[in-house]
Amino acid sequence: MDLTPVTDLMDELSRSTWASLVDAHDLDVDWGEVTITHTILLALKRLVREQSLPLLVERVRAHDEKASGADLELWVQSASGNAVGFSIQAKRVYLGRKKPEYQALGHKGALPKEKQYDTLIRHAAQNSTLPFHLFYNGWARPRTDIAFPSGRDAELFGCAVVRTAEVRRIRKAHVRRGMNEVSRFAKISMPWSDLLRLPSGGSTNGGDGSSDGGASDGGDPTSGGSAGDGGSPGGVNPGSGTPYPSQSPAAQGSLRVSDEDLRRLFELHSGEPIDDAVVLRDGLPDYVTATLSGVGAAGHDDLEDDSTLPEVVAVIKGA
């Protein structure tokens, strides 16, 4: 599997998110989750425009942030039409207290007595996706009280992911004290680009991703051409903070994704033992295809009333 142009951009966005949050804190500017998510949406759309990649990105305009389980959904589809999806809830770090926290983790969900992470898990189960939390991080270093998995540049965790099931477990385990502290989640985080990287031997962009919160089993997943270690010819425009387009050899070509790649992605990130062969989803959900058709939720009564719709949908179509 080779998704190098997309994973390069994801690493660049992690770095620019980190830098923006540091500056926002120092300069007392509100740099919220919606702003960061829309910056990511803009960068993805620029990538599509400038490199003509088979990456479809749209915003769902019937999004209810309070009740929604997923802020972002990322789908990877093989040439045969099979797909694996990630349903993602975004939360940013808050530095105002003694210990950095993700203060919004406990927001109410769509149903009574339900938290947003419960809504996300339920939505994912209904649509056969993998639920993850996306944490927007950034603070002046060093901080000895927050430790990401070793061997990784901290700025690659500007956009970091943790399985939502783990988020729920940690909050319930520490319900009396510190259940939102960043330090509890950082140690099991991984850069969000690792969602699209297979372990060594399964990816041509040097990935050695992990199925356990980003811990590596013998190598740095950013080696071999990631934007994070200087291997990418891309970079971030210092004036705007947005990434320049990558110029990798694969940029103008197809994005290679096989059904076997998808099975390995699902097994890697499911967090559950898989005894039998993974049965891949055949095609995309209706709400995704409606969004990508250019119509979006408008005109679809069943979609307009669905509070669990993601705000942004991105689909990578492999060859």
N, C-alpha and C positions, 0 to 999 in steps of 0.2 A: 504494500500500500504506500502511495506517495501523495501526501497532502501538504507538502513542504510550503507552498505559497500561503496556505491558510494558517499553518502552525507558526510560520515565521511572523505573520501579522499578529497572531495571538500573543506571541512573546513580546513584540513591540508594543502592543496595547497594554500588556502587563507593566512594562517599564514606564510608559507614559502615564498610566493610572497612578502608579506609585509616586512619581514626581509631582503630579497634579495635586494629590492629596497632601503631600508634604507642604507644598506651596500654599494650598488652601488653608491649612491649619496655621501656618506662620503668618499669613496675610489676612486672616480672619475673613475668609470668603466661604460661603456655603456651597460646597461641591457635593451635591447629593447623588443618591443612587440613580434617579431618573436621568440626570445630566450625564453621568458616566455611561449608563446604558445607551443613551442616544449618541454619545461620542463613538461608542463601539459600533452602533448601527451605521453611522456615517462612514466610518473607516471600512466596514465590510462592503458597503455599497460602492465606495471608491475603488476597492480592490476589484469588484466586478467590472466597473466601467473601464478601469485602466489596463486590466490584464485579460479581459474577455474570458474569465473563468466560468465554468459551469456551477456557479454558486448563486442561489436564488435567495434574496433577502427582502423581507417585507415587514412592515409594522402593522399589527392588528389594532384597529382603532376603537374596538369595543372592549378595551381593557379596563378592568376595575382593580386598581392597585391594592385596595384594602382587602378584597376577597380573593384575589387571584392567587393560584398556587404557583404558576410559572411566569416569570418575567421574560424569559428567553427560552426558546426551544431550538436545539441544534440537531438536525437530522443528517445522516450520511446514507446515501442510497447507491447501490451497486448498479451496474449496467442492466442487470436482469430485473431491476425494479424492487428488489428486497431492500429493507431499510432498518436502521437502528437509530433510535431517537434519545436525546438527553433533554429532560425537563429541568429547568434551572431557575432557582430563586436567588435573587441578588440582594446582598446586604453589605453596607459599607462600615468601615471602622470608625469609632468615635474615640477621640483622644482626650476629651475634657476631664475625665475622671482619673483617679490615681492609677488605675489599671485600664488599658485600652479594652473596649468592649464592642460587640455587635449588638447595640441596644435594641434593635428592632426585631430580634429573633422571636420574641414572644407575641407578635401581633396576632390578633384573632383571625381565624380562617373563615371559610365560607359557610360552615355549619356550626350550630351551637356546640360549645365546649371544644371546638376544634381550633388548633393553631394553624398558622399558614403552612408550616412544614407538614402537618397532617393533611391539609388540602392538597399539597403538592404530591405527597406519597399516594393519596387516593387517585388523583388525576393521572399519575404515572401508571398506576395499576390498570386503570380503565383504558389507557391508550398504549400500553406495552412499551413505555419509555423507561429510562433509568433516571431517577430523581437525584439531583445534586444541588448543593448550595454553592453559589459563586460569591466569594468574599473579596470586596475591593479594599485593598490594604495600602498603607503608606505612612511612614513616620520617620523622623530623623533618627539615624543610626549612630552608634549601636544601642540596642536595647537587650540587655542580658536576660530580661524576664520573658522574652518571646523568642522561641526557637523553632525555626522551620527545619524540615529534614535536612540533614547534613549534606554537604557537597553541592548545594544549589545556591545561586546568587539570590539574595533576598528579594531583589526587585522583580524577579520572575514570578514572585508571589503577589504582585500588585493585583493580579486577577487569579485567585486561588480557589480550588474547588475541594469540597468535602462531601461525601455521601450524605444525603439528607437523613437517612436512617441513623447515622452516627451523630448528626446534629441533635436529633430527638433524644437519642440515648444519653448524650452528655448533659443536656439540659435537665433531663429527669434525674440523672445521677447527682446533680449538684443544685437541686431545686432551692436549697436554703442559702447558698452562697456561691457567687462566682460563676453562675451557669451561663453567662454571656461573655466571659472573659476570653479575649483573643488567644491567650496562651493555651487554653484548653483545646483549641481547634487547630492552631498553627502546626503543631507537631504531627498531625495526621493530614495536613493539606498537601496538595500538589498543584503545580502551575496548571492553569486550565488548558493549555495546549496539550498536556499529557492525555486529555480525553481522546485525542485523535492520533496518538502514537502507540504503536504496538511494541512489545518487548523486542530486544535485539534479534535481528534476523527476519523481522516482519515488516520493517519500515526502512525506506531508503533515506530518511532524513535524520538518521542517527538516534532515534528514540530508543530508550531503554526504560519505558514507563513501568509503573508499578500498579498492582491491583490492591495495594494496601496503603492508601492515603499518601502515595507519592514516595515512599521509601524505596530506594533503589537496591537492586540485587546484584550490583557489580558494575557500576558505571554511572556516569552523569548523563541523564536523559537530554541535557542540552548540548552534548558534544556532537561533533560531526556536522555542524552547519546551522545550528540554531541561532536565531537573532540575538540571543542572550549572551553569546560568548565571542562575538565578533566574527562568526563564520558567515553571517548573512550580509550580502551587499546592501540590504535595506537599511533603515534607520528611522529616527524620529526627527521631524522638522522642529528645530528648537524654537522657532517663532510661534508655531501654532500648537505644538505638542502632539500633532497627529502624525502617524507613520507615513514615510515615503513608501511607494510601492516596491515590493521586493523584485529583484531582477534575476531570480534563480532560473536555471535552465528549464524547469518544469512550468514556469509561470505562464507561458503562452500555449502550453499543451494541455492535454486532458489530465484529470485527476484520477489516478488508477485506484479503484476500489473493487475488490472481488467479494463474493459471498463468504468465502473463507475468512477474509479480513473482518467482515462484519461479525461473524461468529466469534472470532477472537476478541474483538472489541467488547462484545456483549459479555463474554466470559470474564474478561479482564476487569470490567467495571460493575458487574452485577452485585458483587459482594456476597453472593450466595454460592454454595457448591452446586455444580451442574453435573449431573450424572449422565444425562443423555445429550445427544446432539442438540444444539440450540436451534429452535424453530424461529426463523427470521420473520419479521412482519412483511407481508406481501403488500407493497404500496404504502402510501402516506395516508394519515387520517383525513377525513373530509374537511376539518377546519383548517388544515394545512394547505390542501389543494385549493380550497376556496380563497385563502389569503394570497397564494401565489398566482392565482388567476388574474389578479389585479382588481377583483371585486371586493376582496376582504370579507369582513363580517357583515357589511352593509348589504341588505337585501336577503340575508339568510337568517330567518327568524330564530332558528335553533341555535345559531352561533351568537346572535345579538344577546340572547338571554343566558349565555354560558359565561359565568363569572370566572371560570378557571382558564380561560383562553390566555395564552402567553402574549406579552406585549410585542415581542419581536420573534419572528420565525426565520430561521436560516436553514437552507437545504443544500448540501453538497452532493452533486450528482456525479458519481464516478463512471469511468468508462471501462 
